[in-house]
Amino acid sequence: MQLSIIVPTYNEAPNVAELVRRVTDETEGIDAEIIFVDDSTDTTPDVIREVAASAGLPVRLIHRDHRRGGLGGAVLEGFAAAESDACLVMDGDLQHPPEEIRDIYARFARGDVDVVVASRYAGDGTSAGLADRTRVLVSKVSTALTRAMFPIRLKDVSDPMTGFFLIDRRAVDAATLRPRGFKILLEILARKNLRIAEVPFDFAGRHAGESKASMRQGVHFLTQLTALRFGKMSLFAVIGGLGAIANVAIVWGLTHVGVNYLVAAIIASEVTIVGNFLLQERFVFQDMKGEASGVWARFAKSFSFNNAELLIRIPIVAIMVSGGHISAVIATAITLIVAFIVRFVFHSLVVYAPRKPGVEVSRARHIVEELDAQAMAPGEL
């Protein structure tokens, strides 16, 4: 097998037959296969099976009941199942024209690169298929932000956000990847230096169906970018920072309406403890939840620890306010900063600790290794 074409799909039933037909036409003379990795809730899997029965090239279906890792996770499952080391990834909505496959494969076949990126922004490529000017602007701003965050790794990549690329899967260290959504190429390029070439292409309009773009995807992208650039500890810090801002704002608001500063600090802390836990579950430690204790146990550990920390911190705030003549807002802010490191260590090593520990090592070494791993994963500092 010379080429494995991986197509992650989510409710793309109207596009399957046309996609297979055009891919078949464009891969004539190339020993190729199509692997659909499907997360659909509609009839897409049935349509794929029906089309596969009469297709002119091998068509395989991997239907996932649990969409682990989102679209990025689907791509990695496609890599694992592929017959060829040359894996081309494309969307199932035909916005990535199959007519570009031959040029992309020809560039890869020269043998001097690890990945060929189909770019909307290189040469005479276009992004005409984006729905409106707002999406064009969002795409260009996101691309500029991403390249600015990784100026060395992405210096030769004009379109790191594309989902249309061909890669030698042997160059991908799957164990280091933590797919959080749909920008799997960014995940791959940000983690490892690869030899890269670009081929321009015209981003087409959807053949059928509705766009999956949403505000939620935007949040996922920003989360992914933050985690890649700054690592787990910094993502924890971002959420802690938001919680600190909320905490200070609540203290300010309550004290300005006459609430005692100690009562205000307690209320603010309880609200932000719950809010921080929910955000950490969703964005920081989501890759560790599977091996950790249940969600209520995790919440109990987190809530208990943070309240114990609160019982220590609040008297310190009181001493700073009454004895040091520091304002309640500043005292609260200072103690929250000091508490950050302790909270991260506790959550990494206790709240999200695996239920079944691995090989026994000394306690000191275990703490150092675990803290280092959590501080650095899933990105780079």
Rosetta blueprint (number, residue, H / E / L):
1 M L
2 Q L
3 L E
4 S E
5 I E
6 I E
7 V E
8 P E
9 T E
10 Y L
11 N L
12 E L
13 A H
14 P H
15 N H
16 V H
17 A H
18 E H
19 L H
20 V H
21 R H
22 R H
23 V H
24 T H
25 D H
26 E H
27 T L
28 E L
29 G L
30 I L
31 D L
32 A E
33 E E
34 I E
35 I E
36 F E
37 V E
38 D E
39 D L
40 S L
41 T L
42 D L
43 T L
44 T H
45 P H
46 D H
47 V H
48 I H
49 R H
50 E H
51 V H
52 A H
53 A H
54 S H
55 A L
56 G L
57 L L
58 P L
59 V E
60 R E
61 L E
62 I E
63 H E
64 R L
65 D L
66 H L
67 R L
68 R L
69 G L
70 G H
71 L H
72 G H
73 G H
74 A H
75 V H
76 L H
77 E H
78 G H
79 F H
80 A H
81 A H
82 A L
83 E L
84 S L
85 D L
86 A E
87 C E
88 L E
89 V E
90 M L
91 D L
92 G L
93 D L
94 L L
95 Q L
96 H L
97 P L
98 P H
99 E H
100 E H
101 I H
102 R H
103 D H
104 I H
105 Y H
106 A H
107 R H
108 F H
109 A H
110 R L
111 G L
112 D L
113 V L
114 D L
115 V E
116 V E
117 V E
118 A E
119 S E
120 R L
121 Y L
122 A L
123 G L
124 D L
125 G L
126 T E
127 S L
128 A L
129 G L
130 L L
131 A L
132 D L
133 R H
134 T H
135 R H
136 V H
137 L H
138 V H
139 S H
140 K H
141 V H
142 S H
143 T H
144 A H
145 L H
146 T H
147 R H
148 A H
149 M H
150 F L
151 P L
152 I L
153 R L
154 L L
155 K L
156 D L
157 V L
158 S L
159 D L
160 P L
161 M L
162 T L
163 G L
164 F L
165 F E
166 L E
167 I E
168 D E
169 R H
170 R H
171 A H
172 V L
173 D L
174 A H
175 A H
176 T H
177 L L
178 R L
179 P L
180 R L
181 G L
182 F L
183 K L
184 I H
185 L H
186 L H
187 E H
188 I H
189 L H
190 A H
191 R H
192 K L
193 N L
194 L L
195 R L
196 I E
197 A E
198 E E
199 V E
200 P E
201 F L
202 D E
203 F L
204 A L
205 G L
206 R L
207 H L
208 A L
209 G L
210 E L
211 S L
212 K L
213 A L
214 S L
215 M H
216 R H
217 Q H
218 G H
219 V H
220 H H
221 F H
222 L H
223 T H
224 Q H
225 L H
226 T H
227 A H
228 L H
229 R H
230 F H
231 G H
232 K H
233 M H
234 S H
235 L H
236 F H
237 A H
238 V H
239 I H
240 G H
241 G H
242 L H
243 G H
244 A H
245 I H
246 A H
247 N H
248 V H
249 A H
250 I H
251 V H
252 W H
253 G H
254 L H
255 T H
256 H H
257 V L
258 G L
259 V L
260 N L
261 Y H
262 L H
263 V H
264 A H
265 A H
266 I H
267 I H
268 A H
269 S H
270 E H
271 V H
272 T H
273 I H
274 V H
275 G H
276 N H
277 F H
278 L H
279 L H
280 Q H
281 E H
282 R H
283 F H
284 V L
285 F L
286 Q L
287 D L
288 M L
289 K L
290 G L
291 E L
292 A L
293 S L
294 G L
295 V H
296 W H
297 A H
298 R H
299 F H
300 A H
301 K H
302 S H
303 F H
304 S H
305 F H
306 N H
307 N H
308 A H
309 E H
310 L H
311 L H
312 I H
313 R H
314 I H
315 P H
316 I H
317 V H
318 A H
319 I H
320 M H
321 V H
322 S H
323 G L
324 G L
325 H L
326 I L
327 S L
328 A H
329 V H
330 I H
331 A H
332 T H
333 A H
334 I H
335 T H
336 L H
337 I H
338 V H
339 A H
340 F H
341 I H
342 V H
343 R H
344 F H
345 V H
346 F H
347 H H
348 S H
349 L H
350 V H
351 V H
352 Y L
353 A L
354 P L
355 R L
356 K L
357 P L
358 G L
359 V L
360 E L
361 V L
362 S L
363 R H
364 A H
365 R H
366 H H
367 I H
368 V H
369 E H
370 E H
371 L H
372 D H
373 A H
374 Q H
375 A H
376 M H
377 A L
378 P L
379 G L
380 E L
381 L L
